[in-house]
Every structure is written in structure tokens, then in C-alpha cells.
Amino acid sequence: MTYAIPSLTARPRTKVNAVDIAGTAWPVYKIEALVLGALVFLGALALTTSLQTSVLASAAATVVTWWTLLIVETSATKRG
């Protein structure tokens, strides 16, 4: 006999703005962070012509943007 056990440790999900990409809901803050990271990569590559510097700069910008926008988005949904 097969049955489902409800999860008792499920956290309540906060409602964030999402975009449907290939059947998967992506939060908007993730897409914004990835786009910013790509722009920083291209800009740093054009300025420095060093691939290592461009990759590190874009990774740092993406991570900082990702976490900052996540915190802003979740705090806005909790307030409103």
C-alpha cells in the first residue's frame, strides 16, 4: 500500500514575483542578478581583457545582487 506522509517540517513559503521559464517558476530577483552578472562580465572583459578578472568580478556582483534582492523581496512580502 502506498501513501503519502505529510511533511511536518515544511516551512511556509513567501510569495515572490516569478517568471515562467520552460515550465519552471523563476523568481525575478534571480533573473535580475544573472543579467547583471552577465553585464558586469562583459564590461570587465572589455575594460581589462582579462578573463580571470572578469569572471571573479561578475561572480561577486551576481552573488551580492542575488542575496540583496532576495532579502529586499522577502522583507517586502512580509510587510505587505
CNS distance restraints for C-alpha pairs under 8 A (distance, minus, plus):
assign (resid  14 and name CA) (resid  74 and name CA) 6.86 0.50 0.50
assign (resid  14 and name CA) (resid  77 and name CA) 6.87 0.50 0.50
assign (resid  14 and name CA) (resid  78 and name CA) 7.59 0.50 0.50
assign (resid  15 and name CA) (resid  77 and name CA) 6.65 0.50 0.50
assign (resid  16 and name CA) (resid  27 and name CA) 6.48 0.50 0.50
assign (resid  16 and name CA) (resid  28 and name CA) 7.98 0.50 0.50
assign (resid  16 and name CA) (resid  73 and name CA) 6.81 0.50 0.50
assign (resid  16 and name CA) (resid  74 and name CA) 7.18 0.50 0.50
assign (resid  16 and name CA) (resid  77 and name CA) 7.09 0.50 0.50
assign (resid  17 and name CA) (resid  27 and name CA) 5.73 0.50 0.50
assign (resid  17 and name CA) (resid  28 and name CA) 5.87 0.50 0.50
assign (resid  18 and name CA) (resid  25 and name CA) 5.62 0.50 0.50
assign (resid  18 and name CA) (resid  26 and name CA) 5.17 0.50 0.50
assign (resid  18 and name CA) (resid  27 and name CA) 4.13 0.50 0.50
assign (resid  18 and name CA) (resid  28 and name CA) 5.29 0.50 0.50
assign (resid  19 and name CA) (resid  25 and name CA) 5.46 0.50 0.50
assign (resid  19 and name CA) (resid  26 and name CA) 5.21 0.50 0.50
assign (resid  19 and name CA) (resid  27 and name CA) 6.25 0.50 0.50
assign (resid  19 and name CA) (resid  28 and name CA) 6.34 0.50 0.50
assign (resid  20 and name CA) (resid  24 and name CA) 5.43 0.50 0.50
assign (resid  20 and name CA) (resid  25 and name CA) 4.51 0.50 0.50
assign (resid  20 and name CA) (resid  26 and name CA) 6.15 0.50 0.50
assign (resid  21 and name CA) (resid  25 and name CA) 6.31 0.50 0.50
assign (resid  21 and name CA) (resid  26 and name CA) 6.70 0.50 0.50
assign (resid  26 and name CA) (resid  30 and name CA) 7.04 0.50 0.50
assign (resid  26 and name CA) (resid  31 and name CA) 7.36 0.50 0.50
assign (resid  27 and name CA) (resid  31 and name CA) 6.97 0.50 0.50
assign (resid  28 and name CA) (resid  32 and name CA) 6.22 0.50 0.50
assign (resid  29 and name CA) (resid  33 and name CA) 6.12 0.50 0.50
assign (resid  29 and name CA) (resid  66 and name CA) 6.51 0.50 0.50
assign (resid  29 and name CA) (resid  69 and name CA) 5.65 0.50 0.50
assign (resid  29 and name CA) (resid  70 and name CA) 6.46 0.50 0.50
assign (resid  29 and name CA) (resid  73 and name CA) 7.73 0.50 0.50
assign (resid  30 and name CA) (resid  34 and name CA) 6.23 0.50 0.50
assign (resid  30 and name CA) (resid  66 and name CA) 6.00 0.50 0.50
assign (resid  31 and name CA) (resid  35 and name CA) 6.14 0.50 0.50
assign (resid  32 and name CA) (resid  36 and name CA) 6.13 0.50 0.50
assign (resid  32 and name CA) (resid  66 and name CA) 7.97 0.50 0.50
assign (resid  33 and name CA) (resid  37 and name CA) 6.10 0.50 0.50
assign (resid  33 and name CA) (resid  61 and name CA) 7.92 0.50 0.50
assign (resid  33 and name CA) (resid  62 and name CA) 5.19 0.50 0.50
assign (resid  33 and name CA) (resid  63 and name CA) 7.55 0.50 0.50
assign (resid  33 and name CA) (resid  65 and name CA) 5.39 0.50 0.50
assign (resid  33 and name CA) (resid  66 and name CA) 5.18 0.50 0.50
assign (resid  34 and name CA) (resid  38 and name CA) 6.24 0.50 0.50
assign (resid  34 and name CA) (resid  62 and name CA) 6.08 0.50 0.50
assign (resid  35 and name CA) (resid  39 and name CA) 6.28 0.50 0.50
assign (resid  36 and name CA) (resid  40 and name CA) 6.12 0.50 0.50
assign (resid  36 and name CA) (resid  58 and name CA) 7.99 0.50 0.50
assign (resid  36 and name CA) (resid  61 and name CA) 7.40 0.50 0.50
assign (resid  36 and name CA) (resid  62 and name CA) 6.61 0.50 0.50
assign (resid  37 and name CA) (resid  41 and name CA) 6.07 0.50 0.50
assign (resid  37 and name CA) (resid  58 and name CA) 4.69 0.50 0.50
assign (resid  37 and name CA) (resid  59 and name CA) 6.53 0.50 0.50
assign (resid  37 and name CA) (resid  61 and name CA) 5.87 0.50 0.50
assign (resid  37 and name CA) (resid  62 and name CA) 4.75 0.50 0.50
assign (resid  38 and name CA) (resid  42 and name CA) 6.26 0.50 0.50
assign (resid  38 and name CA) (resid  58 and name CA) 6.71 0.50 0.50
assign (resid  39 and name CA) (resid  43 and name CA) 6.06 0.50 0.50
assign (resid  39 and name CA) (resid  58 and name CA) 7.87 0.50 0.50
assign (resid  40 and name CA) (resid  44 and name CA) 5.87 0.50 0.50
assign (resid  40 and name CA) (resid  54 and name CA) 7.48 0.50 0.50
assign (resid  40 and name CA) (resid  57 and name CA) 6.98 0.50 0.50
assign (resid  40 and name CA) (resid  58 and name CA) 5.18 0.50 0.50
assign (resid  40 and name CA) (resid  61 and name CA) 7.30 0.50 0.50
assign (resid  41 and name CA) (resid  45 and name CA) 5.97 0.50 0.50
assign (resid  41 and name CA) (resid  54 and name CA) 5.01 0.50 0.50
assign (resid  41 and name CA) (resid  55 and name CA) 6.19 0.50 0.50
assign (resid  41 and name CA) (resid  57 and name CA) 6.86 0.50 0.50
assign (resid  41 and name CA) (resid  58 and name CA) 4.86 0.50 0.50
assign (resid  42 and name CA) (resid  46 and name CA) 6.12 0.50 0.50
assign (resid  42 and name CA) (resid  54 and name CA) 7.41 0.50 0.50
assign (resid  43 and name CA) (resid  47 and name CA) 6.18 0.50 0.50
assign (resid  43 and name CA) (resid  54 and name CA) 7.96 0.50 0.50
assign (resid  44 and name CA) (resid  48 and name CA) 5.79 0.50 0.50
assign (resid  44 and name CA) (resid  49 and name CA) 7.43 0.50 0.50
assign (resid  44 and name CA) (resid  50 and name CA) 7.95 0.50 0.50
assign (resid  44 and name CA) (resid  53 and name CA) 7.23 0.50 0.50
assign (resid  44 and name CA) (resid  54 and name CA) 4.96 0.50 0.50
assign (resid  44 and name CA) (resid  57 and name CA) 7.31 0.50 0.50
assign (resid  44 and name CA) (resid  58 and name CA) 7.98 0.50 0.50
assign (resid  45 and name CA) (resid  49 and name CA) 4.78 0.50 0.50
assign (resid  45 and name CA) (resid  50 and name CA) 5.97 0.50 0.50
assign (resid  45 and name CA) (resid  51 and name CA) 6.31 0.50 0.50
assign (resid  45 and name CA) (resid  53 and name CA) 7.65 0.50 0.50
assign (resid  45 and name CA) (resid  54 and name CA) 5.23 0.50 0.50
assign (resid  48 and name CA) (resid  53 and name CA) 7.46 0.50 0.50
assign (resid  48 and name CA) (resid  54 and name CA) 7.64 0.50 0.50
assign (resid  50 and name CA) (resid  54 and name CA) 6.29 0.50 0.50
assign (resid  51 and name CA) (resid  55 and name CA) 6.10 0.50 0.50
assign (resid  52 and name CA) (resid  56 and name CA) 6.23 0.50 0.50
assign (resid  53 and name CA) (resid  57 and name CA) 6.00 0.50 0.50
assign (resid  54 and name CA) (resid  58 and name CA) 6.01 0.50 0.50
assign (resid  55 and name CA) (resid  59 and name CA) 6.00 0.50 0.50
assign (resid  56 and name CA) (resid  60 and name CA) 6.10 0.50 0.50
assign (resid  57 and name CA) (resid  61 and name CA) 6.14 0.50 0.50
assign (resid  58 and name CA) (resid  62 and name CA) 5.97 0.50 0.50
assign (resid  59 and name CA) (resid  63 and name CA) 6.16 0.50 0.50
assign (resid  60 and name CA) (resid  64 and name CA) 6.15 0.50 0.50
assign (resid  61 and name CA) (resid  65 and name CA) 5.96 0.50 0.50
assign (resid  62 and name CA) (resid  66 and name CA) 5.85 0.50 0.50
assign (resid  63 and name CA) (resid  67 and name CA) 6.24 0.50 0.50
assign (resid  64 and name CA) (resid  68 and name CA) 6.01 0.50 0.50
assign (resid  65 and name CA) (resid  69 and name CA) 5.91 0.50 0.50
assign (resid  66 and name CA) (resid  70 and name CA) 6.10 0.50 0.50
assign (resid  67 and name CA) (resid  71 and name CA) 6.17 0.50 0.50
assign (resid  68 and name CA) (resid  72 and name CA) 6.21 0.50 0.50
assign (resid  69 and name CA) (resid  73 and name CA) 5.85 0.50 0.50
assign (resid  70 and name CA) (resid  74 and name CA) 6.07 0.50 0.50
assign (resid  71 and name CA) (resid  75 and name CA) 6.03 0.50 0.50
assign (resid  72 and name CA) (resid  76 and name CA) 6.07 0.50 0.50
assign (resid  73 and name CA) (resid  77 and name CA) 6.32 0.50 0.50
assign (resid  74 and name CA) (resid  78 and name CA) 6.21 0.50 0.50
assign (resid  75 and name CA) (resid  79 and name CA) 6.28 0.50 0.50
assign (resid  76 and name CA) (resid  80 and name CA) 6.09 0.50 0.50
